[in-house]
């Protein structure tokens, strides 16, 4: 006969884990922001608050997305370099 003993189960922390679990990818975040920005711009233009030129909007979004991807990639690479350092020369 087996009995359940709560002392035998390992305790798990209640807060978020800091063991380097899955992180959001930079590209996913940037594309999500692009979709949100486009949706906001479409709503604003349909309400008649601002007249938008589609070409300028797309150019601005692509410049912003490119800059965000480059900066996010550099920050990600910098963080990855810190994690993998062993301290040996």
PDB file as gemmi writes it, atoms N, CA and C in Angstrom:
CRYST1    1.000    1.000    1.000  90.00  90.00  90.00 P 1                      
ATOM      1  N   UNK A   1       0.828  -1.149   0.000  1.00  0.00           N  
ATOM      2  CA  UNK A   1       0.000   0.000   0.000  1.00  0.00           C  
ATOM      3  C   UNK A   1       0.891   1.237   0.000  1.00  0.00           C  
ATOM      4  N   UNK A   2       0.595   2.179  -0.896  1.00  0.00           N  
ATOM      5  CA  UNK A   2       1.401   3.389  -0.937  1.00  0.00           C  
ATOM      6  C   UNK A   2       0.606   4.535  -0.338  1.00  0.00           C  
ATOM      7  N   UNK A   3       1.323   5.417   0.288  1.00  0.00           N  
ATOM      8  CA  UNK A   3       0.671   6.580   0.872  1.00  0.00           C  
ATOM      9  C   UNK A   3       1.336   7.835   0.333  1.00  0.00           C  
ATOM     10  N   UNK A   4       0.581   8.886   0.240  1.00  0.00           N  
ATOM     11  CA  UNK A   4       1.094  10.155  -0.260  1.00  0.00           C  
ATOM     12  C   UNK A   4       1.694  10.934   0.891  1.00  0.00           C  
ATOM     13  N   UNK A   5       2.945  11.321   0.730  1.00  0.00           N  
ATOM     14  CA  UNK A   5       3.628  12.112   1.745  1.00  0.00           C  
ATOM     15  C   UNK A   5       4.066  13.419   1.102  1.00  0.00           C  
ATOM     16  N   UNK A   6       3.470  14.568   1.473  1.00  0.00           N  
ATOM     17  CA  UNK A   6       3.836  15.838   0.847  1.00  0.00           C  
ATOM     18  C   UNK A   6       5.296  16.205   1.055  1.00  0.00           C  
ATOM     19  N   UNK A   7       5.950  15.636   2.047  1.00  0.00           N  
ATOM     20  CA  UNK A   7       7.364  15.943   2.281  1.00  0.00           C  
ATOM     21  C   UNK A   7       8.248  15.337   1.201  1.00  0.00           C  
ATOM     22  N   UNK A   8       7.740  14.337   0.464  1.00  0.00           N  
ATOM     23  CA  UNK A   8       8.532  13.691  -0.587  1.00  0.00           C  
ATOM     24  C   UNK A   8       8.546  14.476  -1.888  1.00  0.00           C  
ATOM     25  N   UNK A   9       7.627  15.419  -2.059  1.00  0.00           N  
ATOM     26  CA  UNK A   9       7.568  16.175  -3.304  1.00  0.00           C  
ATOM     27  C   UNK A   9       8.509  17.362  -3.227  1.00  0.00           C  
ATOM     28  N   UNK A  10       9.253  17.632  -4.312  1.00  0.00           N  
ATOM     29  CA  UNK A  10      10.164  18.787  -4.297  1.00  0.00           C  
ATOM     30  C   UNK A  10       9.388  20.090  -4.323  1.00  0.00           C  
ATOM     31  N   UNK A  11       9.906  21.075  -3.625  1.00  0.00           N  
ATOM     32  CA  UNK A  11       9.255  22.381  -3.602  1.00  0.00           C  
ATOM     33  C   UNK A  11       9.619  23.156  -4.854  1.00  0.00           C  
ATOM     34  N   UNK A  12       8.651  23.857  -5.404  1.00  0.00           N  
ATOM     35  CA  UNK A  12       8.892  24.699  -6.564  1.00  0.00           C  
ATOM     36  C   UNK A  12       8.686  26.142  -6.152  1.00  0.00           C  
ATOM     37  N   UNK A  13       9.518  27.049  -6.656  1.00  0.00           N  
ATOM     38  CA  UNK A  13       9.348  28.451  -6.282  1.00  0.00           C  
ATOM     39  C   UNK A  13       8.053  29.009  -6.848  1.00  0.00           C  
ATOM     40  N   UNK A  14       7.444  29.926  -6.107  1.00  0.00           N  
ATOM     41  CA  UNK A  14       6.171  30.510  -6.535  1.00  0.00           C  
ATOM     42  C   UNK A  14       6.360  31.576  -7.601  1.00  0.00           C  
ATOM     43  N   UNK A  15       7.509  32.230  -7.628  1.00  0.00           N  
ATOM     44  CA  UNK A  15       7.757  33.309  -8.581  1.00  0.00           C  
ATOM     45  C   UNK A  15       8.248  32.784  -9.917  1.00  0.00           C  
ATOM     46  N   UNK A  16       8.492  33.687 -10.856  1.00  0.00           N  
ATOM     47  CA  UNK A  16       9.000  33.271 -12.160  1.00  0.00           C  
ATOM     48  C   UNK A  16      10.408  32.714 -12.035  1.00  0.00           C  
ATOM     49  N   UNK A  17      10.712  31.738 -12.866  1.00  0.00           N  
ATOM     50  CA  UNK A  17      12.036  31.120 -12.799  1.00  0.00           C  
ATOM     51  C   UNK A  17      13.073  32.032 -13.450  1.00  0.00           C  
ATOM     52  N   UNK A  18      14.250  32.008 -12.887  1.00  0.00           N  
ATOM     53  CA  UNK A  18      15.341  32.825 -13.412  1.00  0.00           C  
ATOM     54  C   UNK A  18      16.442  31.950 -13.984  1.00  0.00           C  
ATOM     55  N   UNK A  19      16.094  30.720 -14.354  1.00  0.00           N  
ATOM     56  CA  UNK A  19      17.103  29.801 -14.851  1.00  0.00           C  
ATOM     57  C   UNK A  19      17.328  29.937 -16.352  1.00  0.00           C  
ATOM     58  N   UNK A  20      16.940  31.030 -16.941  1.00  0.00           N  
ATOM     59  CA  UNK A  20      17.157  31.231 -18.370  1.00  0.00           C  
ATOM     60  C   UNK A  20      16.149  30.485 -19.208  1.00  0.00           C  
ATOM     61  N   UNK A  21      14.922  30.485 -18.800  1.00  0.00           N  
ATOM     62  CA  UNK A  21      13.863  29.822 -19.545  1.00  0.00           C  
ATOM     63  C   UNK A  21      13.673  30.478 -20.910  1.00  0.00           C  
ATOM     64  N   UNK A  22      12.651  30.063 -21.629  1.00  0.00           N  
ATOM     65  CA  UNK A  22      12.445  30.607 -22.967  1.00  0.00           C  
ATOM     66  C   UNK A  22      12.180  32.114 -22.933  1.00  0.00           C  
ATOM     67  N   UNK A  23      12.859  32.827 -23.809  1.00  0.00           N  
ATOM     68  CA  UNK A  23      12.706  34.275 -23.888  1.00  0.00           C  
ATOM     69  C   UNK A  23      12.081  34.624 -25.225  1.00  0.00           C  
ATOM     70  N   UNK A  24      11.415  35.755 -25.261  1.00  0.00           N  
ATOM     71  CA  UNK A  24      10.812  36.217 -26.514  1.00  0.00           C  
ATOM     72  C   UNK A  24      11.904  36.594 -27.489  1.00  0.00           C  
ATOM     73  N   UNK A  25      11.721  36.232 -28.739  1.00  0.00           N  
ATOM     74  CA  UNK A  25      12.692  36.582 -29.763  1.00  0.00           C  
ATOM     75  C   UNK A  25      12.496  38.024 -30.182  1.00  0.00           C  
ATOM     76  N   UNK A  26      13.594  38.647 -30.543  1.00  0.00           N  
ATOM     77  CA  UNK A  26      13.555  40.055 -30.934  1.00  0.00           C  
ATOM     78  C   UNK A  26      12.659  40.239 -32.154  1.00  0.00           C  
ATOM     79  N   UNK A  27      12.787  39.375 -33.123  1.00  0.00           N  
ATOM     80  CA  UNK A  27      11.986  39.486 -34.334  1.00  0.00           C  
ATOM     81  C   UNK A  27      10.501  39.392 -34.066  1.00  0.00           C  
ATOM     82  N   UNK A  28      10.114  38.514 -33.154  1.00  0.00           N  
ATOM     83  CA  UNK A  28       8.704  38.368 -32.805  1.00  0.00           C  
ATOM     84  C   UNK A  28       8.163  39.644 -32.183  1.00  0.00           C  
ATOM     85  N   UNK A  29       8.938  40.228 -31.291  1.00  0.00           N  
ATOM     86  CA  UNK A  29       8.507  41.463 -30.637  1.00  0.00           C  
ATOM     87  C   UNK A  29       8.401  42.597 -31.656  1.00  0.00           C  
ATOM     88  N   UNK A  30       9.397  42.712 -32.535  1.00  0.00           N  
ATOM     89  CA  UNK A  30       9.392  43.794 -33.531  1.00  0.00           C  
ATOM     90  C   UNK A  30       8.213  43.644 -34.479  1.00  0.00           C  
ATOM     91  N   UNK A  31       7.950  42.449 -34.980  1.00  0.00           N  
ATOM     92  CA  UNK A  31       6.824  42.270 -35.895  1.00  0.00           C  
ATOM     93  C   UNK A  31       5.494  42.499 -35.183  1.00  0.00           C  
ATOM     94  N   UNK A  32       5.407  42.137 -33.920  1.00  0.00           N  
ATOM     95  CA  UNK A  32       4.199  42.433 -33.154  1.00  0.00           C  
ATOM     96  C   UNK A  32       3.967  43.923 -33.022  1.00  0.00           C  
ATOM     97  N   UNK A  33       5.048  44.671 -32.778  1.00  0.00           N  
ATOM     98  CA  UNK A  33       4.931  46.127 -32.691  1.00  0.00           C  
ATOM     99  C   UNK A  33       4.544  46.740 -34.038  1.00  0.00           C  
ATOM    100  N   UNK A  34       5.053  46.190 -35.125  1.00  0.00           N  
ATOM    101  CA  UNK A  34       4.685  46.686 -36.459  1.00  0.00           C  
ATOM    102  C   UNK A  34       3.192  46.489 -36.705  1.00  0.00           C  
ATOM    103  N   UNK A  35       2.687  45.316 -36.367  1.00  0.00           N  
ATOM    104  CA  UNK A  35       1.259  45.045 -36.573  1.00  0.00           C  
ATOM    105  C   UNK A  35       0.408  45.986 -35.720  1.00  0.00           C  
ATOM    106  N   UNK A  36       0.809  46.191 -34.464  1.00  0.00           N  
ATOM    107  CA  UNK A  36       0.070  47.123 -33.603  1.00  0.00           C  
ATOM    108  C   UNK A  36       0.113  48.554 -34.145  1.00  0.00           C  
ATOM    109  N   UNK A  37       1.275  48.976 -34.639  1.00  0.00           N  
ATOM    110  CA  UNK A  37       1.394  50.327 -35.187  1.00  0.00           C  
ATOM    111  C   UNK A  37       0.526  50.491 -36.429  1.00  0.00           C  
ATOM    112  N   UNK A  38       0.529  49.495 -37.310  1.00  0.00           N  
ATOM    113  CA  UNK A  38      -0.317  49.558 -38.506  1.00  0.00           C  
ATOM    114  C   UNK A  38      -1.794  49.613 -38.127  1.00  0.00           C  
ATOM    115  N   UNK A  39      -2.195  48.807 -37.160  1.00  0.00           N  
ATOM    116  CA  UNK A  39      -3.597  48.814 -36.738  1.00  0.00           C  
ATOM    117  C   UNK A  39      -3.978  50.179 -36.168  1.00  0.00           C  
ATOM    118  N   UNK A  40      -3.101  50.759 -35.354  1.00  0.00           N  
ATOM    119  CA  UNK A  40      -3.389  52.079 -34.787  1.00  0.00           C  
ATOM    120  C   UNK A  40      -3.467  53.132 -35.884  1.00  0.00           C  
ATOM    121  N   UNK A  41      -2.560  53.074 -36.847  1.00  0.00           N  
ATOM    122  CA  UNK A  41      -2.580  54.049 -37.942  1.00  0.00           C  
ATOM    123  C   UNK A  41      -3.828  53.908 -38.805  1.00  0.00           C  
ATOM    124  N   UNK A  42      -4.265  52.689 -39.039  1.00  0.00           N  
ATOM    125  CA  UNK A  42      -5.479  52.474 -39.827  1.00  0.00           C  
ATOM    126  C   UNK A  42      -6.689  53.037 -39.090  1.00  0.00           C  
ATOM    127  N   UNK A  43      -6.762  52.796 -37.793  1.00  0.00           N  
ATOM    128  CA  UNK A  43      -7.881  53.322 -37.008  1.00  0.00           C  
ATOM    129  C   UNK A  43      -7.879  54.844 -37.019  1.00  0.00           C  
ATOM    130  N   UNK A  44      -6.703  55.442 -36.826  1.00  0.00           N  
ATOM    131  CA  UNK A  44      -6.604  56.909 -36.821  1.00  0.00           C  
ATOM    132  C   UNK A  44      -7.003  57.494 -38.173  1.00  0.00           C  
ATOM    133  N   UNK A  45      -6.550  56.862 -39.257  1.00  0.00           N  
ATOM    134  CA  UNK A  45      -6.879  57.394 -40.578  1.00  0.00           C  
ATOM    135  C   UNK A  45      -8.361  57.218 -40.905  1.00  0.00           C  
ATOM    136  N   UNK A  46      -8.979  56.123 -40.443  1.00  0.00           N  
ATOM    137  CA  UNK A  46     -10.409  55.901 -40.692  1.00  0.00           C  
ATOM    138  C   UNK A  46     -11.278  56.869 -39.896  1.00  0.00           C  
ATOM    139  N   UNK A  47     -10.790  57.287 -38.745  1.00  0.00           N  
ATOM    140  CA  UNK A  47     -11.547  58.254 -37.951  1.00  0.00           C  
ATOM    141  C   UNK A  47     -11.458  59.661 -38.535  1.00  0.00           C  
ATOM    142  N   UNK A  48     -10.536  59.872 -39.455  1.00  0.00           N  
ATOM    143  CA  UNK A  48     -10.397  61.169 -40.100  1.00  0.00           C  
ATOM    144  C   UNK A  48      -9.600  62.164 -39.286  1.00  0.00           C  
ATOM    145  N   UNK A  49      -8.897  61.688 -38.272  1.00  0.00           N  
ATOM    146  CA  UNK A  49      -8.109  62.598 -37.446  1.00  0.00           C  
ATOM    147  C   UNK A  49      -6.866  63.099 -38.186  1.00  0.00           C  
ATOM    148  N   UNK A  50      -6.272  62.236 -39.000  1.00  0.00           N  
ATOM    149  CA  UNK A  50      -5.045  62.573 -39.717  1.00  0.00           C  
ATOM    150  C   UNK A  50      -5.112  61.950 -41.104  1.00  0.00           C  
ATOM    151  N   UNK A  51      -4.656  62.689 -42.102  1.00  0.00           N  
ATOM    152  CA  UNK A  51      -4.533  62.133 -43.448  1.00  0.00           C  
ATOM    153  C   UNK A  51      -3.123  61.578 -43.593  1.00  0.00           C  
ATOM    154  N   UNK A  52      -3.028  60.278 -43.889  1.00  0.00           N  
ATOM    155  CA  UNK A  52      -1.728  59.620 -43.957  1.00  0.00           C  
ATOM    156  C   UNK A  52      -1.366  59.261 -45.391  1.00  0.00           C  
ATOM    157  N   UNK A  53      -0.096  59.418 -45.714  1.00  0.00           N  
ATOM    158  CA  UNK A  53       0.433  58.983 -46.997  1.00  0.00           C  
ATOM    159  C   UNK A  53       1.002  57.581 -46.777  1.00  0.00           C  
ATOM    160  N   UNK A  54       0.460  56.598 -47.484  1.00  0.00           N  
ATOM    161  CA  UNK A  54       0.856  55.205 -47.293  1.00  0.00           C  
ATOM    162  C   UNK A  54       2.327  54.948 -47.509  1.00  0.00           C  
ATOM    163  N   UNK A  55       2.926  55.613 -48.492  1.00  0.00           N  
ATOM    164  CA  UNK A  55       4.346  55.412 -48.776  1.00  0.00           C  
ATOM    165  C   UNK A  55       5.203  55.869 -47.604  1.00  0.00           C  
ATOM    166  N   UNK A  56       4.910  57.026 -47.074  1.00  0.00           N  
ATOM    167  CA  UNK A  56       5.685  57.540 -45.949  1.00  0.00           C  
ATOM    168  C   UNK A  56       5.501  56.688 -44.696  1.00  0.00           C  
ATOM    169  N   UNK A  57       4.293  56.200 -44.497  1.00  0.00           N  
ATOM    170  CA  UNK A  57       4.036  55.333 -43.347  1.00  0.00           C  
ATOM    171  C   UNK A  57       4.861  54.053 -43.456  1.00  0.00           C  
ATOM    172  N   UNK A  58       4.862  53.424 -44.628  1.00  0.00           N  
ATOM    173  CA  UNK A  58       5.632  52.194 -44.814  1.00  0.00           C  
ATOM    174  C   UNK A  58       7.133  52.431 -44.678  1.00  0.00           C  
ATOM    175  N   UNK A  59       7.623  53.535 -45.226  1.00  0.00           N  
ATOM    176  CA  UNK A  59       9.052  53.851 -45.093  1.00  0.00           C  
ATOM    177  C   UNK A  59       9.412  54.043 -43.622  1.00  0.00           C  
ATOM    178  N   UNK A  60       8.596  54.772 -42.895  1.00  0.00           N  
ATOM    179  CA  UNK A  60       8.856  54.987 -41.471  1.00  0.00           C  
ATOM    180  C   UNK A  60       8.830  53.696 -40.672  1.00  0.00           C  
ATOM    181  N   UNK A  61       7.837  52.829 -40.972  1.00  0.00           N  
ATOM    182  CA  UNK A  61       7.762  51.553 -40.264  1.00  0.00           C  
ATOM    183  C   UNK A  61       8.963  50.662 -40.570  1.00  0.00           C  
ATOM    184  N   UNK A  62       9.403  50.645 -41.812  1.00  0.00           N  
ATOM    185  CA  UNK A  62      10.555  49.806 -42.164  1.00  0.00           C  
ATOM    186  C   UNK A  62      11.844  50.330 -41.544  1.00  0.00           C  
ATOM    187  N   UNK A  63      12.005  51.642 -41.494  1.00  0.00           N  
ATOM    188  CA  UNK A  63      13.193  52.207 -40.835  1.00  0.00           C  
ATOM    189  C   UNK A  63      13.170  51.881 -39.344  1.00  0.00           C  
ATOM    190  N   UNK A  64      12.022  52.063 -38.718  1.00  0.00           N  
ATOM    191  CA  UNK A  64      11.901  51.757 -37.296  1.00  0.00           C  
ATOM    192  C   UNK A  64      12.098  50.275 -37.000  1.00  0.00           C  
ATOM    193  N   UNK A  65      11.518  49.416 -37.844  1.00  0.00           N  
ATOM    194  CA  UNK A  65      11.664  47.974 -37.637  1.00  0.00           C  
ATOM    195  C   UNK A  65      13.113  47.536 -37.838  1.00  0.00           C  
ATOM    196  N   UNK A  66      13.760  48.074 -38.857  1.00  0.00           N  
ATOM    197  CA  UNK A  66      15.162  47.726 -39.091  1.00  0.00           C  
ATOM    198  C   UNK A  66      16.048  48.147 -37.930  1.00  0.00           C  
ATOM    199  N   UNK A  67      15.827  49.346 -37.439  1.00  0.00           N  
ATOM    200  CA  UNK A  67      16.622  49.819 -36.300  1.00  0.00           C  
ATOM    201  C   UNK A  67      16.347  48.971 -35.063  1.00  0.00           C  
ATOM    202  N   UNK A  68      15.084  48.617 -34.828  1.00  0.00           N  
ATOM    203  CA  UNK A  68      14.750  47.794 -33.666  1.00  0.00           C  
ATOM    204  C   UNK A  68      15.373  46.403 -33.770  1.00  0.00           C  
ATOM    205  N   UNK A  69      15.382  45.817 -34.969  1.00  0.00           N  
ATOM    206  CA  UNK A  69      15.984  44.501 -35.147  1.00  0.00           C  
ATOM    207  C   UNK A  69      17.492  44.544 -34.929  1.00  0.00           C  
ATOM    208  N   UNK A  70      18.157  45.579 -35.433  1.00  0.00           N  
ATOM    209  CA  UNK A  70      19.603  45.696 -35.250  1.00  0.00           C  
ATOM    210  C   UNK A  70      19.945  45.894 -33.774  1.00  0.00           C  
ATOM    211  N   UNK A  71      19.256  46.809 -33.113  1.00  0.00           N  
ATOM    212  CA  UNK A  71      19.540  47.075 -31.698  1.00  0.00           C  
ATOM    213  C   UNK A  71      19.203  45.849 -30.856  1.00  0.00           C  
ATOM    214  N   UNK A  72      18.066  45.223 -31.124  1.00  0.00           N  
ATOM    215  CA  UNK A  72      17.684  44.018 -30.381  1.00  0.00           C  
ATOM    216  C   UNK A  72      18.662  42.877 -30.583  1.00  0.00           C  
ATOM    217  N   UNK A  73      19.152  42.715 -31.801  1.00  0.00           N  
ATOM    218  CA  UNK A  73      20.145  41.673 -32.072  1.00  0.00           C  
ATOM    219  C   UNK A  73      21.447  41.930 -31.348  1.00  0.00           C  
ATOM    220  N   UNK A  74      21.869  43.198 -31.330  1.00  0.00           N  
ATOM    221  CA  UNK A  74      23.107  43.537 -30.623  1.00  0.00           C  
ATOM    222  C   UNK A  74      22.961  43.310 -29.116  1.00  0.00           C  
ATOM    223  N   UNK A  75      21.828  43.704 -28.550  1.00  0.00           N  
ATOM    224  CA  UNK A  75      21.604  43.482 -27.123  1.00  0.00           C  
ATOM    225  C   UNK A  75      21.522  41.995 -26.788  1.00  0.00           C  
ATOM    226  N   UNK A  76      20.895  41.238 -27.667  1.00  0.00           N  
ATOM    227  CA  UNK A  76      20.796  39.795 -27.457  1.00  0.00           C  
ATOM    228  C   UNK A  76      22.173  39.137 -27.527  1.00  0.00           C  
ATOM    229  N   UNK A  77      22.985  39.559 -28.486  1.00  0.00           N  
ATOM    230  CA  UNK A  77      24.331  39.004 -28.612  1.00  0.00           C  
ATOM    231  C   UNK A  77      25.180  39.379 -27.410  1.00  0.00           C  
ATOM    232  N   UNK A  78      25.025  40.591 -26.917  1.00  0.00           N  
ATOM    233  CA  UNK A  78      25.789  41.022 -25.746  1.00  0.00           C  
ATOM    234  C   UNK A  78      25.398  40.203 -24.523  1.00  0.00           C  
ATOM    235  N   UNK A  79      24.100  39.964 -24.340  1.00  0.00           N  
ATOM    236  CA  UNK A  79      23.636  39.154 -23.221  1.00  0.00           C  
ATOM    237  C   UNK A  79      24.080  37.712 -23.340  1.00  0.00           C  
ATOM    238  N   UNK A  80      24.116  37.185 -24.548  1.00  0.00           N  
ATOM    239  CA  UNK A  80      24.543  35.810 -24.776  1.00  0.00           C  
ATOM    240  C   UNK A  80      26.026  35.658 -24.489  1.00  0.00           C  
ATOM    241  N   UNK A  81      26.817  36.686 -24.848  1.00  0.00           N  
ATOM    242  CA  UNK A  81      28.255  36.622 -24.580  1.00  0.00           C  
ATOM    243  C   UNK A  81      28.530  36.591 -23.084  1.00  0.00           C  
ATOM    244  N   UNK A  82      27.750  37.315 -22.301  1.00  0.00           N  
ATOM    245  CA  UNK A  82      27.938  37.317 -20.851  1.00  0.00           C  
ATOM    246  C   UNK A  82      27.635  35.953 -20.254  1.00  0.00           C  
ATOM    247  N   UNK A  83      26.586  35.304 -20.749  1.00  0.00           N  
ATOM    248  CA  UNK A  83      26.172  34.026 -20.189  1.00  0.00           C  
ATOM    249  C   UNK A  83      27.156  32.906 -20.473  1.00  0.00           C  
ATOM    250  N   UNK A  84      27.825  32.940 -21.621  1.00  0.00           N  
ATOM    251  CA  UNK A  84      28.675  31.821 -21.996  1.00  0.00           C  
ATOM    252  C   UNK A  84      30.131  31.989 -21.586  1.00  0.00           C  
ATOM    253  N   UNK A  85      30.482  33.055 -20.929  1.00  0.00           N  
ATOM    254  CA  UNK A  85      31.856  33.270 -20.520  1.00  0.00           C  
ATOM    255  C   UNK A  85      32.212  32.304 -19.399  1.00  0.00           C  
ATOM    256  N   UNK A  86      33.338  31.591 -19.561  1.00  0.00           N  
ATOM    257  CA  UNK A  86      33.761  30.629 -18.545  1.00  0.00           C  
ATOM    258  C   UNK A  86      34.818  31.196 -17.631  1.00  0.00           C  
ATOM    259  N   UNK A  87      35.402  32.343 -18.004  1.00  0.00           N  
ATOM    260  CA  UNK A  87      36.425  32.954 -17.171  1.00  0.00           C  
ATOM    261  C   UNK A  87      37.805  32.435 -17.463  1.00  0.00           C  
ATOM    262  N   UNK A  88      37.926  31.492 -18.399  1.00  0.00           N  
ATOM    263  CA  UNK A  88      39.242  30.959 -18.757  1.00  0.00           C  
ATOM    264  C   UNK A  88      39.780  31.707 -19.957  1.00  0.00           C  
ATOM    265  N   UNK A  89      41.109  31.842 -20.044  1.00  0.00           N  
ATOM    266  CA  UNK A  89      41.672  32.526 -21.202  1.00  0.00           C  
ATOM    267  C   UNK A  89      42.149  31.562 -22.239  1.00  0.00           C  
TER     268      UNK A  89                                                      
END                                                                             
